[in-house]
Amino acid sequence: MQSRILLPLLLVFSANLLRAQVGEPDGPYLVYQGEDLVGYWTWPEERRADSVRWADHAAATLPDFPGFRASSVLPDQPFRRSGQVDWQNVKKVAALSDIHGQYETARKLLQAQGIIDEERNWAFGEGHLVIVGDVFDRGDQVNATLWMIHDLQQQAEAAGGKVHFLLGNHETMVLAGDIRYIHKRYLLTTALVRKSYQSLYGPDTYLGRWLRSLPLTVRINNVVYVHGGFSPDLLKEVSTLQKINDTYHEHLIDVNPTVATCDSPKLKLLHGANGPLWYRGYFVDSDFTDRDVDRILKKVEAEHLVVGHTSFDAVKSYFGGKVLAVDSSIKFGSIGEVLLIEDGKFWRGDLHGGRLPLLEAVK
């Protein structure tokens, strides 16, 4: 049964907020309520919201949500966290990061590089796609991007491929209630559905459960992927990729570092500026050397490290190709690149389908 949630008459929005509205619907946000899964969405231009019991959605007239396919929703999906951190013998890999709600740019980039087709279907075969964190915040199509990634995960699995969505600092910020960087569009969404932004991705929501099952880091062939990076101090305390994933999920997944402190030195490192979600030392620490990188790579059993978090105007190579930076400023909505690893070579792929060599793979 479809119902409508009306905006209270006394709720007044500033002119700036109203100008932020867009014509397309925002949603769906799927919330578990008792034994039911309920979908919410908003019509920003009309300043109203709709909802439906998901069991009845096929009989309802659902809007055309960007990035979303109803067939990808599996209401009983347990979203258990995978214990696997390592994949070998993968023939081709693509990686990008810091989409920050720029759904159209990300979709265009993936299509231009043959990872998806024009209908948003998986076209990368048995290849692996790595989203190196930070889909949340800044842009106004966060939910669309999340649904696209969720859908592609299922399509890739069916084709023998894989989509790895790694947590970034902005994912964990939102899960823990830090919403300083959300687009103002979502202030309207939360008012219309009468729920906080954090609660739209809480533990009792479909996407919230999915997000809480995601890893911080993975290794594919001889390359390790993580949003920020690994500091030397961190790897003294937490020595393996599996321990990094496990410790973060067991102790920190819903902890806001701006309002909470951790007594454990290990947890402080994981959650702080030298942790895997926030570290920028490879690019900002003038004392960081090739020897430091070599120690880190030896510790994580890899030859290359792929990171996001620190923005550049293109995919970049540092320390002789040992550190690859894939935050290519997709967040601005007008530029962006993807790292491609195929046939023993590393490439930069652009929005127009072009590829430029980045480096030869280290054998």
C-alpha positions as CSV (number, residue, x, y, z in Angstrom):
1,M,0.0,0.0,0.0
2,Q,1.4,3.3,-1.0
3,S,1.2,6.3,1.3
4,R,2.3,9.9,1.3
5,I,4.1,11.9,4.0
6,L,3.4,15.6,3.8
7,L,5.7,18.3,4.9
8,P,4.5,20.0,8.1
9,L,3.2,23.5,7.4
10,L,5.4,25.1,10.0
11,L,8.6,23.7,8.4
12,V,10.3,26.6,6.6
13,F,13.3,26.2,4.3
14,S,15.7,28.9,3.2
15,A,15.7,30.1,-0.4
16,N,19.1,28.6,-0.9
17,L,17.8,25.2,0.2
18,L,14.8,25.4,-2.1
19,R,17.0,26.3,-5.0
20,A,18.9,23.1,-4.4
21,Q,15.9,20.9,-5.4
22,V,16.1,18.8,-8.5
23,G,13.3,17.3,-10.5
24,E,14.2,13.6,-10.2
25,P,13.1,11.5,-7.1
26,D,15.6,10.9,-4.3
27,G,15.6,7.3,-3.1
28,P,14.6,4.7,-2.4
29,Y,15.7,4.4,1.2
30,L,14.8,1.0,2.4
31,V,14.1,0.6,6.2
32,Y,13.3,-2.6,8.1
33,Q,10.3,-2.0,10.3
34,G,9.4,-5.1,12.2
35,E,9.0,-7.9,9.7
36,D,8.4,-5.4,6.8
37,L,10.9,-3.6,4.6
38,V,9.6,-0.1,3.7
39,G,10.8,2.0,0.9
40,Y,10.8,5.8,1.2
41,W,11.6,8.4,-1.5
42,T,11.1,12.1,-2.0
43,W,10.0,14.5,-4.8
44,P,12.1,17.6,-4.0
45,E,10.3,19.9,-6.4
46,E,6.9,19.1,-5.0
47,R,8.3,18.9,-1.4
48,R,6.6,15.6,-0.6
49,A,7.6,12.1,0.1
50,D,6.1,8.7,-0.7
51,S,6.5,5.2,0.8
52,V,5.6,1.6,0.1
53,R,5.8,-1.7,1.8
54,W,8.5,-3.4,-0.3
55,A,6.5,-6.6,-0.5
56,D,3.9,-4.6,-2.5
57,H,6.4,-2.6,-4.6
58,A,5.7,-4.6,-7.8
59,A,2.0,-3.5,-7.7
60,A,3.0,0.1,-7.0
61,T,4.1,2.7,-9.5
62,L,7.7,3.2,-8.6
63,P,9.6,6.2,-10.0
64,D,12.6,5.8,-12.2
65,F,15.3,6.1,-9.6
66,P,18.8,6.9,-11.0
67,G,21.2,4.0,-10.5
68,F,18.5,1.7,-9.0
69,R,17.1,-1.7,-10.1
70,A,14.4,-3.2,-8.0
71,S,15.5,-6.6,-9.0
72,S,18.8,-6.1,-7.2
73,V,17.0,-5.8,-3.8
74,L,17.2,-9.0,-1.8
75,P,15.2,-8.2,1.4
76,D,16.5,-11.3,3.3
77,Q,20.1,-10.8,2.4
78,P,22.1,-11.1,5.6
79,F,25.1,-9.0,4.3
80,R,27.7,-11.0,6.2
81,R,31.2,-9.6,6.1
82,S,33.5,-11.6,4.0
83,G,36.6,-13.0,5.6
84,Q,38.4,-13.0,2.3
85,V,41.0,-10.3,1.8
86,D,43.1,-11.7,-1.1
87,W,42.3,-12.5,-4.7
88,Q,44.9,-13.9,-7.1
89,N,45.1,-14.7,-10.9
90,V,42.7,-11.8,-11.8
91,K,43.2,-10.9,-15.4
92,K,42.1,-7.3,-15.3
93,V,41.3,-4.8,-12.7
94,A,39.8,-1.3,-12.7
95,A,39.9,1.1,-9.7
96,L,38.6,4.6,-9.0
97,S,37.8,6.5,-5.8
98,D,36.1,9.6,-4.2
99,I,33.0,9.7,-6.4
100,H,31.3,11.9,-3.7
101,G,27.8,11.7,-5.1
102,Q,28.8,12.4,-8.8
103,Y,26.8,9.5,-10.2
104,E,26.6,10.7,-13.8
105,T,30.4,11.3,-14.0
106,A,31.1,7.9,-12.5
107,R,28.7,6.2,-14.8
108,K,30.1,7.9,-17.8
109,L,33.6,6.9,-16.9
110,L,32.7,3.3,-16.3
111,Q,30.9,3.2,-19.6
112,A,33.7,4.9,-21.5
113,Q,36.2,2.3,-20.3
114,G,34.0,-0.7,-21.1
115,I,33.3,-1.7,-17.5
116,I,29.5,-1.2,-18.0
117,D,27.4,-0.7,-21.1
118,E,25.0,2.1,-22.0
119,E,22.2,0.3,-20.1
120,R,24.4,0.1,-17.0
121,N,25.0,-3.6,-17.3
122,W,28.2,-5.2,-16.3
123,A,30.5,-5.5,-19.3
124,F,33.9,-6.3,-17.6
125,G,33.5,-10.1,-17.6
126,E,35.7,-11.8,-15.0
127,G,37.4,-8.5,-14.2
128,H,37.4,-6.8,-10.8
129,L,36.3,-3.3,-10.1
130,V,37.5,-1.6,-6.9
131,I,35.7,1.5,-5.6
132,V,38.4,2.8,-3.2
133,G,36.1,4.6,-0.8
134,D,34.2,7.9,-0.5
135,V,30.9,7.7,-2.4
136,F,29.3,9.7,0.4
137,D,29.1,13.5,0.9
138,R,29.6,16.6,-1.2
139,G,27.5,15.6,-4.3
140,D,23.7,15.3,-4.7
141,Q,23.5,11.7,-6.1
142,V,25.0,9.7,-3.3
143,N,22.1,7.3,-3.1
144,A,22.0,6.7,-6.8
145,T,25.7,5.9,-6.8
146,L,25.3,3.4,-3.9
147,W,22.5,1.6,-5.7
148,M,24.5,1.4,-8.9
149,I,27.5,-0.1,-7.1
150,H,25.2,-2.5,-5.2
151,D,23.6,-3.6,-8.5
152,L,26.9,-4.0,-10.2
153,Q,28.2,-6.2,-7.4
154,Q,25.5,-8.7,-8.2
155,Q,25.9,-8.5,-11.9
156,A,29.7,-9.0,-11.6
157,E,29.3,-12.0,-9.4
158,A,27.0,-13.6,-11.9
159,A,29.6,-13.1,-14.7
160,G,32.5,-14.4,-12.6
161,G,33.8,-11.0,-11.8
162,K,33.9,-8.9,-8.7
163,V,33.1,-5.4,-7.4
164,H,35.0,-4.4,-4.2
165,F,33.5,-1.4,-2.5
166,L,36.0,-0.3,0.2
167,L,35.0,2.0,3.0
168,G,36.4,5.5,3.0
169,N,36.4,8.1,5.7
170,H,33.2,9.7,4.4
171,E,31.3,6.4,4.6
172,T,32.3,5.9,8.2
173,M,31.6,9.5,9.1
174,V,28.0,9.2,7.9
175,L,27.5,5.9,9.6
176,A,28.7,7.4,12.8
177,G,26.5,10.5,12.5
178,D,29.0,13.1,11.2
179,I,27.0,14.8,8.4
180,R,29.0,18.0,8.0
181,Y,29.6,17.4,4.4
182,I,26.3,16.2,3.0
183,H,24.8,18.1,0.1
184,K,22.0,20.4,1.1
185,R,19.6,18.4,-1.0
186,Y,19.6,15.8,1.7
187,L,18.5,18.3,4.4
188,L,15.3,18.4,2.4
189,T,15.1,14.7,2.1
190,T,15.5,14.1,5.8
191,A,12.8,16.7,6.5
192,L,10.4,15.1,4.1
193,V,10.7,11.6,5.3
194,R,11.1,12.8,8.9
195,K,14.2,10.7,9.6
196,S,17.8,11.8,10.3
197,Y,20.3,11.3,7.5
198,Q,22.3,8.9,9.7
199,S,19.2,6.8,10.2
200,L,18.6,6.4,6.5
201,Y,21.8,4.3,6.5
202,G,21.4,2.9,10.0
203,P,21.8,-0.8,11.1
204,D,18.1,-1.3,10.5
205,T,18.2,-0.2,6.8
206,Y,19.0,-2.3,3.7
207,L,21.9,-0.1,2.5
208,G,23.1,0.4,6.0
209,R,23.5,-3.3,6.6
210,W,25.3,-3.6,3.2
211,L,27.7,-0.7,4.0
212,R,28.6,-2.3,7.4
213,S,29.6,-5.5,5.7
214,L,32.2,-3.8,3.5
215,P,36.0,-4.1,3.9
216,L,38.6,-1.4,4.4
217,T,41.3,-3.1,2.3
218,V,41.8,-5.9,-0.2
219,R,44.7,-7.4,-2.1
220,I,44.3,-8.3,-5.8
221,N,47.3,-10.1,-7.4
222,N,50.3,-8.0,-6.3
223,V,48.3,-4.8,-5.5
224,V,46.8,-3.7,-2.2
225,Y,43.9,-1.2,-2.2
226,V,42.9,1.1,0.7
227,H,41.3,4.5,0.9
228,G,43.9,6.6,2.7
229,G,47.0,4.5,3.1
230,F,49.1,2.6,5.6
231,S,51.3,4.6,7.9
232,P,54.5,3.0,9.3
233,D,53.0,3.6,12.8
234,L,49.8,1.7,12.0
235,L,51.6,-1.3,10.7
236,K,53.6,-1.6,13.9
237,E,50.3,-2.1,15.7
238,V,48.2,-4.0,13.2
239,S,50.3,-6.2,11.0
240,T,47.9,-7.8,8.5
241,L,45.2,-6.7,6.1
242,Q,42.8,-9.1,7.8
243,K,43.4,-7.7,11.2
244,I,42.9,-4.2,9.9
245,N,39.5,-5.2,8.5
246,D,38.5,-7.2,11.5
247,T,39.6,-4.7,14.2
248,Y,37.9,-1.8,12.5
249,H,34.6,-3.6,12.1
250,E,34.6,-5.1,15.6
251,H,35.4,-1.8,17.4
252,L,35.0,1.3,15.3
253,I,32.4,1.0,12.5
254,D,29.8,3.3,14.2
255,V,32.2,5.4,16.3
256,N,32.5,9.1,15.4
257,P,36.2,10.2,16.1
258,T,35.1,13.8,16.4
259,V,33.0,13.1,19.5
260,A,34.5,9.9,20.9
261,T,37.9,8.9,22.0
262,C,39.5,5.4,22.2
263,D,41.6,4.2,25.1
264,S,43.5,1.7,23.0
265,P,46.5,3.0,21.1
266,K,45.8,0.6,18.3
267,L,42.2,1.8,17.9
268,K,43.4,5.5,18.0
269,L,45.7,4.7,15.2
270,L,43.1,3.0,13.2
271,H,40.6,5.8,13.6
272,G,43.0,8.8,13.4
273,A,45.1,10.7,10.9
274,N,47.6,7.9,10.6
275,G,44.9,5.3,10.1
276,P,43.9,3.6,6.8
277,L,41.0,5.9,6.0
278,W,42.8,9.2,6.6
279,Y,46.5,8.8,6.0
280,R,48.1,11.2,3.4
281,G,51.8,10.8,4.3
282,Y,52.9,9.5,0.9
283,F,52.1,12.9,-0.6
284,V,52.4,15.5,2.2
285,D,55.3,14.2,4.3
286,S,58.6,15.4,2.8
287,D,60.5,12.9,4.9
288,F,58.7,9.9,3.4
289,T,61.2,7.9,1.3
290,D,61.3,5.0,-1.1
291,R,62.6,2.9,1.8
292,D,59.5,3.7,3.8
293,V,57.3,2.6,1.0
294,D,59.3,-0.6,0.5
295,R,58.8,-1.5,4.2
296,I,55.1,-0.9,4.0
297,L,54.8,-3.0,0.8
298,K,56.7,-5.8,2.4
299,K,54.5,-5.8,5.4
300,V,51.3,-6.0,3.3
301,E,52.8,-8.5,0.9
302,A,52.4,-6.4,-2.3
303,E,54.4,-4.6,-5.0
304,H,52.0,-1.7,-5.4
305,L,49.6,0.3,-3.2
306,V,46.5,2.0,-4.7
307,V,45.0,4.8,-2.6
308,G,42.3,7.5,-2.9
309,H,41.6,10.3,-0.4
310,T,44.2,12.8,-1.6
311,S,42.9,14.6,-4.7
312,F,44.7,15.1,-8.0
313,D,43.6,16.0,-11.5
314,A,44.4,12.5,-12.8
315,V,45.5,9.1,-11.8
316,K,49.1,9.5,-10.6
317,S,52.1,7.3,-9.9
318,Y,54.6,8.0,-7.1
319,F,57.7,6.3,-5.8
320,G,58.4,4.7,-9.1
321,G,55.0,3.2,-9.4
322,K,54.9,1.7,-6.0
323,V,52.1,4.1,-4.8
324,L,49.2,4.8,-7.3
325,A,46.8,7.6,-6.4
326,V,43.3,7.2,-7.9
327,D,41.4,10.2,-6.5
328,S,41.2,12.0,-9.8
329,S,38.7,14.7,-8.5
330,I,35.5,13.0,-9.8
331,K,33.9,15.0,-7.0
332,F,33.9,18.1,-9.2
333,G,31.6,16.4,-11.7
334,S,33.6,17.4,-14.8
335,I,36.8,15.4,-14.7
336,G,37.8,11.9,-13.7
337,E,39.9,8.9,-14.5
338,V,40.1,5.2,-13.7
339,L,43.2,3.1,-13.1
340,L,43.2,0.0,-15.4
341,I,45.5,-3.0,-14.9
342,E,45.5,-5.4,-17.8
343,D,47.9,-7.6,-19.7
344,G,50.7,-6.8,-17.3
345,K,50.4,-3.0,-17.8
346,F,48.9,-0.1,-15.8
347,W,46.8,2.5,-17.7
348,R,44.9,5.7,-17.0
349,G,41.5,5.6,-18.6
350,D,39.6,8.9,-19.2
351,L,36.0,10.0,-19.7
352,H,36.2,9.8,-23.5
353,G,37.4,6.2,-23.7
354,G,41.1,7.1,-24.1
355,R,43.9,5.2,-22.3
356,L,47.4,6.5,-21.5
357,P,50.1,4.2,-20.2
358,L,50.9,4.7,-16.5
359,L,53.7,2.2,-15.9
360,E,54.8,-1.3,-16.7
361,A,53.9,-3.8,-14.0
362,V,56.6,-5.0,-11.7
363,K,57.1,-8.7,-12.3
